[in-house]
Amino acid sequence: MHISSYHHDDSILIAVDCIIFGFDGRQLQALFIRRGFEPEMGKWSLMGGFVNANEGVDHAASRVLHDLTGLSDIYMEQLHCFGDVNRDAAGRVVSIAYFALIKIGDYSEQMQREHEARWFPLHAIPPLIFDHTEMVKKAKERLQEKVASHPIGFELLAERFTLPQLQNLYEAIYEGPIDKRNFTRKILALGILNKLSEKEKESSRKGAFYYVFDRDKYSKLAHEGMKFI
């Protein structure tokens, strides 16, 4: 096909939308903003934007995430292409959705105020514009699939954490209880956590030892395949 023939085809805008997950120690949460323009101005929305002519979609998603959070090197993964004809009331827009994981403590209150952003627990998501609710649902399902065999959940925790905190994270992601003994045995048997000498003593008098995730050990074992849950 000659490139000149492209001019006879319809023009379609390409956008990116970002589902941002965080963990507050008890619940998995998602970050939404108040939409500042029509259509659907003032309603809750994912952070997104159009792909510029001089950038790829991955770069556009990274730019959007940085604009919202001020953070770089965020864990980000392409999720799905949403292209229903009538998905955007303003015109023909195809959106490439991404999900990202950040530490809630790294996201400043100033950035939240600037973007009118707010964290919502996944069980209390407000009505969202267009097909953004479907995007969040699909992102949660992908996260549940991924954390079973990949250590991306550590992106939601502080650098050092206790085993109860790690279990709380997995229970929040899977929205249900996990057997403590089996979870502890399985996660320690992987050999990818390094135990520290310090303890966290705010949660109990006895305290729980802190651990850190050993990325080097994980990288060496990753090709063998492993299950976290």
N, C-alpha and C positions, 0 to 999 in steps of 0.2 A: 504494500500500500504506500503510495506517495504521500509525503507529509502535507502537501497542499490540500489533499482531500479531507484532512482533519477540520478545515474551516467550515465544512458543510455539516459537521456534527454539533449536537447541543453542547453548550458549556455547562459544566458541573463544578461546584465549589467543593473543595476538600477541606475538612476541619479535623481537629484532634480534640478529644475530651478525655479528661484525666480523673479517674477514681482514686482518691487518696485515702488510704487506711492508716489509722493510728491505734495505739493501745494505751489505755489509761491505768493499767494495772488490774482492772476488773472487767472492762468491756472493750470489744472491738468497735471502733468508731470510724465514721467517714466524714470528710470535710466538704462542705458546700458553701457556695457564695450566693449573695443576693444579686440577681441579674440586673445590670445597670442600663439596659437599653431594650427597646422593643424588637421583636415581639416578646411577650411574657415578662416585661420589665417588673422588677420588684419581687419576682418569685425565686424560689430556691433552685439552684442549678449546679452542675459540675463546672469546674474551671476548664475552659477550652478556648479555642481560637482557630483562625484559618491558617492553612499552610501557605507560607509565602512562596512566590515563584522561584526564589533562589535557595530553597532549603528542602531537605527531605522530611518525611513525616516523623521520623525518630527525633530529628533535631527540633522540629516544631514542638513536639511533646515535651522535650527537655526544656525548651524556652518557656513554655507555658508553666511548667512546674516551678522553674526558677522565679518567674515573675510572681507567682503566688506565695511561694515559701521563702524565697531568698536563699535556698539551699542548693548545693551542687552534689553530685555523686549520689543521687537518690536511687534506690532500687526501683526500676521501672521495667514493665513488660508489656508488649503489645498484646491486646486482648482479643479484639474482634472488629470487623468492619460492619457498621450499621448504615444501610443504604436504602431503606424503604423510601419510595417515591415521595410520600407526604410526611416524612418524619419531621421536617422543619417548616413552620408556617411561613417563613420569609422567602423560601425559594428551594431550589434543588441542591441539597447539601448532603454529601456522603461524609460520615464521620468515622475516623479510625480511633477506637477507644484504647486507652492504656490504663493499667492499674499500677499504683506506686505505694511504697511502704515507707513511712517516716516515723521517727520518734516524736511523740507529741510534745515533749519538753523542748525539742529543738525549734519548734514553730512559735515565733514570738507573738506576744499580744499586739504589738505594733502592726505586724503584718496582717493579723486578723482584722484589726480596725480599718486598715487601709483598703482591704478588699471586702469588708463586711462579711467575713467568713466565720463559720461556726462549725464545731464538731457535733455530730449527732451519733448516739448509739445506733447500731444497725437495726435494733428492734423498734426504733422510734424515728425512722427516716420520714421527713416531711414530704408532701407532694412535690415532685420535681417536674421540670419542663420537658417537653418532647418525650423521647424514649430513654431519658437518663435513669429512670427507676430500673428499667430492663438492663441497662449497662451495669448498674451497681449489683444487681442480682447475679449477673453472669460473672462479674469480677469476684464476688464472694465465693461462688462455686469453683472458680479457677484457683483461688487462694487455698481453699480446702483441699483440692486435689494436689496442689504443689507442695504444701507444707508436710504432706505425708512422707515425702521422700527427698525433699530439698530443704536446706537450712535457712530459707528466706525469712522464717519467723523471727530470727535473731535481729533482723533489721528493725523490728518494732520494740526491742528491749534496750535497756541501757547496756553499756559495755560489760558491766558485771551484773550478775543477777543470781538469784537463788533458784533452787529446783522448784519450790512452791510457786515462785513467780513465773517460771517457765511453764509449769503445768497450768497455771491460771490463763496464760496466753493461749495454749492449745484448747483449753475448755471454752474460751471465748470464741475462738475461730470456729470450733465445731458445735458451739451452742449446746453443750451438754457435759456432764461429768465424765472424767476419765479415771480409771482405777489407779490410785497413787502408787501402789507397790509395783505394778507392771510397768507403768510409765517410767518410774525412776530406774528400775532394773534395765529396761530397754535403752533408755537414753545414755546411761552410764556405760553400758556394754559397748556402745559405738566407739568409745574412746576419743571423742571429739570435744570433750569439755575438760578444762583444766581447773582444778579446785584451788581456791585461794585460802589463805590462813585467816582472813577477816570474816566476821559474821555480821549478818543483818539482824538486829535485836529489837527493832520497833514492833515487829509482828508477834513476837513471843519472847518469853523470858529466857528460854534456852537458846534461841537464835538459830539461824540457818546459815551455813557456809555459802559464800559467794563463789560463783564459777564464771569463767570466760570461755567463749567459743574459740576453738582452735581451727582457724581457716586452713592452715597448712596441712594438718592431719586430715581434715575433711577432703581436701583436694586430692590427697594420695589415695583415699578410699572411695572417692566418688564413682570411679569407673566400675567398681564392683557392684554398685547398687546398694542402697540401704533404706530401711524403713524407720521413720521416727515414731510412727503410730501403728 
